[in-house]
Amino acid sequence: MTTNDTNDTNTADTADTGNTGNTAGAGTTTGPASQSPDSYWLASGPGWTGGGTELPRRTGVCVLGAGVMGTTLAYWLARAGERPLVLERNSAPAMGSSGRNAGRMIQGGNAQHALAIEKYGHAEALAIYRATLVNQELTHEVVAREGLRSARFPTAKLDLAVAEDEARELRRTAEALTSDGIAAEWLDRRAAREVFGTDLSDTVLGGLYRPDQDAVHSVAYVRGMADAASRHGAEFVCGITVESVERAADGWIVTTDAGRVHADQVVVALNAWTPRLLPELAPVITPVRGQLVQTAPVSFRIPQWGLDRGLVYGGQAPDGSLLLGGLRNTVPGRDEGVDVPEGGNTPAFSPELAERLAGALPSLLPKTAGVPIVRAWSGVMAFTPDRCPLVGAWPGAEGLWVIAAFNGHGMPYSQVMPEQLAERIRGGRGDGIPAAFDPARFL
Ligand SMILES: Cc1cc2nc3c(=O)[nH]c(=O)nc-3n(C[C@H](O)[C@H](O)[C@H](O)COP(=O)(O)OP(=O)(O)OC[C@H]3O[C@@H](n4cnc5c(N)ncnc54)[C@H](O)[C@@H]3O)c2cc1C
């Protein structure tokens, strides 16, 4: 593997177009020899021609950021009869994390269910898990209703154990899920191998199997949601950077590089960029680099998987290629607290991390030895100290809301949290938002 022409200081996305069709590095090396400026999803997804160019002077609800959260929130608000205005810095939706992730929409929160029960208590852990089950139902309904079926792919999830203590933990989660009526089972090594349909490393002891999961083509999904939101009455204005949000006598003033908008209510959906507008959240939100490598297509089908308590994870893209991510913090200080340059979408790409990821794949799946790595990219995640997102009202500031910091795990909430928050914004209860997600816990 060679990394000669990688560039550690490259911020990966200066072209900033809605659809680049970029295939840099494809199929030529056995390592991430050239950094792809775009993710697979951005390179293979649909472009974006929607959205207006004029900034209106007044709006009801102004949503800041057109990632999956801002876009889907606009969809639910518009479906309920509002005409939300979405402001996005890039030229199209899904150019931040939402277009650079692994596309996995896996049930459950950040922690395995047995551990979540210990951390939050049974009722709250179950509320979090159930929210993601509702999310899955909503996703299926919405993609069918809005003509986005081809953006979703059914899959399964296998969390593999290579150490006895991890195997015990996953068995406990299998039992906890089963007793809560959620489909899950512990598979021994042989059964796990059958689910994979290819050889697995001898070090694998078995795994926690959960059927009926989803993956999405991230860019097709988010831009499809943006189109649907627009059809229902949302307005997107892209290519505008929001600079500040200030309270006015009757609502909020949103100042941008293209002028000011007066909004009755404002929702901040800016992921790791949230503290730039809400500095009180700087001590709460840590930007964390996530990075992925992608192989050439392979002939076998595998489920989504996690290994070593999620430290390494992967799955398969619709074209049969394998995605592999993780290995964060294997080098102290490399990935946590990374800087995302002003105006950029990603932290600096790490060739060293890409090398490690590429090297890790054949040791789990021996048949991938020699399969070329064709693409590698990075993105930024927003982590909180308790690994729960921030969804709800900004305390003491009527009409200011936040939906951010999904700790590298936003897709399983990407319909249900926006839908419930839209309900609250419209004066309803929105009681599907777990109490553990309340931003007030930090403020
Ligand atoms: C490598 C990687 C892999 C991942 N894999 C998965 C996965 O498989 N499954 C999963 O559930 N999650 C995954 N995640 C996390 C997931 O991508 C996020 O949780 C989710 O995309 C967050 O959505 P968002 O809308 O909050 O953020 P974003 O998509 O980042 O949206 C924020 C938007 O705000 C815009 N913005 C920022 N500042 C301004 C400003 N001043 N003015 C106007 N607009 C602005 C940005 O341009 C951006 O479009 C992964 C993340 C990474 C980086």
The ligand as an ORCA input file, in Angstrom:
! r2SCAN-3c Opt
* xyz 0 1
  C     -17.185      9.254      8.730
  C     -18.527      9.282      9.385
  C     -19.300      8.130      9.412
  C     -20.556      8.138      9.992
  N     -21.352      7.034      9.894
  C     -22.598      7.054     10.406
  C     -23.474      5.966     10.223
  O     -23.165      5.018      9.514
  N     -24.693      6.011     10.816
  C     -25.073      7.080     11.576
  O     -26.155      7.044     12.161
  N     -24.313      8.166     11.693
  C     -23.076      8.188     11.127
  N     -22.298      9.301     11.223
  C     -22.852     10.474     11.911
  C     -23.917     11.150     11.041
  O     -23.374     11.441      9.769
  C     -24.392     12.414     11.769
  O     -24.933     12.054     13.016
  C     -25.463     13.174     10.980
  O     -25.114     13.298      9.645
  C     -25.654     14.541     11.618
  O     -26.544     15.273     10.812
  P     -26.656     16.850     10.993
  O     -27.729     17.296     10.113
  O     -26.743     17.143     12.461
  O     -25.204     17.378     10.561
  P     -24.600     17.809      9.128
  O     -24.970     16.866      8.089
  O     -23.149     18.046      9.357
  O     -25.349     19.163      8.818
  C     -24.988     20.413      9.372
  C     -25.101     21.421      8.249
  O     -24.879     22.735      8.763
  C     -24.227     23.481      7.745
  N     -23.600     24.650      8.352
  C     -22.587     24.680      9.236
  N     -22.325     25.936      9.618
  C     -23.192     26.730      8.952
  C     -23.437     28.131      8.950
  N     -22.733     28.985      9.714
  N     -24.415     28.608      8.161
  C     -25.158     27.773      7.387
  N     -24.979     26.445      7.362
  C     -24.003     25.929      8.145
  C     -23.227     22.490      7.190
  O     -22.758     22.889      5.916
  C     -24.049     21.209      7.152
  O     -24.705     21.021      5.918
  C     -21.039      9.329     10.628
  C     -20.264     10.492     10.593
  C     -19.027     10.485      9.972
  C     -18.233     11.748      9.919
*
